């Protein structure tokens, strides 16, 4: 794996809830992930208020951003998933308003949400990622199928939570899967399916949380498996050796940093027969529901849900969610159970 120049990020610890001021938890919105965002925001609101934070919910699908600009908030906990909240649009507006916010800045949010451009960057930096093709219509899809083989993954370039994603086992399924993906985005990512372990690593304030291995009876870890199924299993730590865990966390920090992400997030992987973690994508506003992965990993590291929400809010204290400048060769990691 090629190591690039990476930003240094450390925790800015806040002890008093009053130091955060008046906080807006931005949730809901109008994307395909609205329901999950409402669940995330509701859980975060409850946790912050339980810690004494002056937190208020704000749903931009029901309340105008013009009203928001005049409502005397001091910072924003971004709980909006998908387009409009996770893709740099909201971050740009808040930056223009000089309003601190949690998580990554404009460019990193946009890059991470765009699966095609983030894959281009991973490949340019020699970060392992499954082979892929860009698809904009049936001809592209057939070419991708011939090049990548079966099974094949098709997913919209700018959606989260596996919305519009299909795993294709037979060429006859290609047209329907493409139609589904194109119903969300005009650009689709076709990706070689890696058969093996599905793993994820949460990132919090420059440190990697314990990995999680996901085992689901579904064809893949789809929307239902993520948010509805009680049969999905989560193993944390998800790797089978201490060496594998260190390597996976290092890979997660590299992918997160190379996209310019900061604050908190999650990096998803598949590991095939060769044991090399292949980067699927980086999520800059992961879910915080009862089924969500970052809270599970944080719990394993000794960070309960209210403390996790507090620490994510701390990421708004540095330069509006932008990590300090600098470089490093290796990043610190949260020890298992620490």
N, C-alpha and C positions, 0 to 999 in steps of 0.2 A: 504494500500500500504506500503510495506516495504521500509524504507529509508536506503540507503547505504551511504558510504562515497563519497562525491561529490567534484569535483574540484572547486576551486574559480576562477572565471574569471571576469576581469573588463576591461573596455575600456582603450586602450592606444591611446589617442587623438593626432592626427597629424594636425598641422595648416598650414604647407607649403607644396605645391605639390612637391617641389624639394627634400624634405626629403625622398620621396619614391624612388627617383632615376629613373632608366630606368626600366619600368614595361612591362612584357610580359603578354598579355591576352591570355591564352591557350584555344583554342576553336576548334570546328569541330571534329577531330578525326575520327575513323573508326567504332564506335559502332552503334547500331541500333538507337541511339538518336542523330546522327550527325546533322540532320536538326535543331532540337531544340537547340543544342549546338551552332550552327552557329548564330541562332537568339539571344541567350543569349549573346554570346561574342560580337556580333556587337553592341548590346544595351549598354553593359558595356563599350566597347571602346569609344563610342560616349560620354557617361556620364563622363568618366574619363578625356578624352581630353578636354571636356567642362569646367572641373575644373582645367585645367592647368597641368594635369599629363602627363608625357612623356611615353605614353602607346602605345604599338605596338601589333598587332595581330600575333598569331603564331598557325598554324594548323599542328599538328604532322602527319596528314595523307598526307600532301603535303610538309612539311619541316622537315628535319632530326633533331633528338634530338642531334646528334653529332654537327651539325651546331649551334644548340641552346646553347650548353655548351660553345661555343667560341664566343658568340655574345654579351657578356658584359651586360647581364641583372642583375638587382639588386634584383628582386623579381618577383613572378608570381601570377596573379589573375587567379585562376583555374575556367574555365567555361566549362570544359569537363564533359559531363554527361555520365553515364553508364560505362561499363567495359573499363579499360584502363585509365580512368580519375578520376573516383569516387570510385574506389575499392582498393586504396592503392598503385597501381602500379606506377602511376606518382608521388605520394607523396614520395615513396621510392627512386625513381630516383632523385628527387629534394633534398631530404634529403642527399643523397650520394654526390650531387654536392654542398652541403652546401648553398642551394638557398632557402631563405624564401618564403613561399607560403601562400595563404589564406586558412582558414578553418581547418578541422581536420587533424590529423597526419595519419601515415601509418596504425596502428592497428585499430583505430576507424573507418577509412574509409573502411577498409576491412570488419570489423564486421557489420557495418551498411548496406553495399551493399549485404551481404550474409543474405538473409531473414531467412534462416533456423537457422543459428547460432545465429543471434540476437534474434530470438524467443526463442531458448534454454535459452539464458541469461535472457530474460525477465521472463520466467517461473521460473528459478532458483532463481531469486530475488523477486519473488512474485509480479511482476508488471503485472497488468491485461492485457491480450492479448487473442484474440480469440483462441479457441481450434484448434489444427492443427495436420497434419500428414506429414511425408516426403514421397514423391512419386518418384520412379525411373523407374516405368514401369506399365503396365496394371493391374497386380495383386495388387500392392500397391494402385493403384487408386480405384479399386473396394472395397478394405478394408477400405480406407479412406471414401468412399461414405457411406458405411454401418455404420461407426463409427460416422460420422459428420452429415449425412443427407443432405437434400436439403432445400434451395439452397446452393450450394457449390462453393467456390472460388478456382481456380487453377491458379498458376502463377509461372514463372521461378524463381529460387532462386536468381539469380544475375542480373536481369534487372531492369530498372527504367521506369518511365513514363507509367506504366501499359502495357508495351510491352509484348505480349504473354500471357496476362491475360484473363481469361474467367470467367463468372458467369454462373453456370450450374443450370438450373431449372428442367431438366428432365434427368433421367439416360441415355437416348439414346444419349445425347449430350456429355457424358463423353469421349468417345474415340477421337472425333475430338478435344476437348479442350486439352486433354493430348498430342495429336500429335502436336498441335500448341505450347504448352509450351515446350515440349521436343525439338522442332526445334531450340530453343534458348539456352537451358541449359540441361545437363543430369540429374539435380536434380530439382524437382518441389515441391512447397509448396502447400498442400491442406489445406484450412482454412475454418472453420465454418463461414458461412455468417451471420453477425450481421445486422439485419434489424432495421434501425433507422437513426439517424443523422450522416452524414459524416463531420468530423471537422478536422482542421489542425491548428497548432500553429508554427509560425516562431520563431527562436531563433537568437538573435543578441548580441554578446559580453556579454554573461552571463545573458541576460534578455529575458523574453518571450514577444513577440509582441501580440497584440490583436488576438483572435481566428477568424477563418473564417468557416462558415458553407456553404457547397456546396450542391446545389440542381440542379440536372440534369435530363432531360427527358430520358437519356440513361439508359440502364440496370444497369450500374455502371459508376463511373468517369473514363472512359477509355481514350485512347490517343486522340480520336476525341473530346470528351467532354472537355479535358484539353486544346487543342491547336487549334481546328478548329471551334467548335460550338459557335454560338452567343446566344444560348438558355440556357446555363449553368448560374445559378444565384449564386452570392456570397454575403453572409450576414456577415458583420463585425461590431462589435463582433458577433460571431456565437452562443454564449450561450444565455440562456434565463433569467439568473439572475447573479448578481455580485458574488454570492457564487459559482455558477457553473463555472464562468469564472476563478476565483481564483484557483479552484480545477483543472481545465483543464490545466491551465498554469503550475501549480505545477507538474502535471503528465508529461507534456512535458519536463520540465527541468530535472525531475528525469530520464526519458528514455534517453535523450540526454547525461546527465552526466554519467549514468551507462555504456554506451557504450564507454565512454572516448572521446566523441566528443567535439569539441571546435570551437570557432570563430563564425560560423553561420550555420544555417541549418533549417530543418523543421521536425516536428513530426506529423504523421497522425493518426487519431483515428476514430473509430466507437462507437457510444453510443446507446445502445439498450434500451429496455423498462425499465430496472432497473436503468437507468441513470448513470451507471458507465462507464467512458471512457475506451475503450479497445484499446491498442496500436497496430497499424498495422505495422508501420515501421518508421525508422528515415532516412531522406535524408540529406546527407552532402554537396551536391552541387545542391540545388534546381534550378529550372528554373528561369530565369530573363527576360522573354518575356512579351509581352503586356497582355497575359492571365495568367501570373504567380501569385502565391499566396503570396510569401514573400513581393514583392513590394506593393501589396494591403494592407497587414497588416501594413507594415511600413508607408504607406501613412496615414492610420488611426491613427497611433501614432505620426504623424507630421514629418515624415522623407520622403522627396521626393526622387525620383529615383537616381539623381546624388549623393545626400548625402548618400543614402544607399550603392551605389557602393564604395564610398570613405570609409565609415565605414567598409565595408567588406575588403577593401584593408588594413585598419589599423590592421586587424587580423594577417597580415603577419609580423607585427613589433614585436610581442612577439616571443617566441622561435619557429620560423619557423612553426607557426600554432598550437603549442602545448600549452594548457592552463597551467598557473602556478599551482604548487602543493598547496594543502590545503584542507580544508573541510568546510562544512557549513550545517546548518540544513534547511535553507530556502533561496531561491534565490530572488533577486530583480526582479521586473517586470516593464515593460514600461506601464505607465498609459494610459488608453484610451484617445486618442486625445492629449496626452502630447507632 
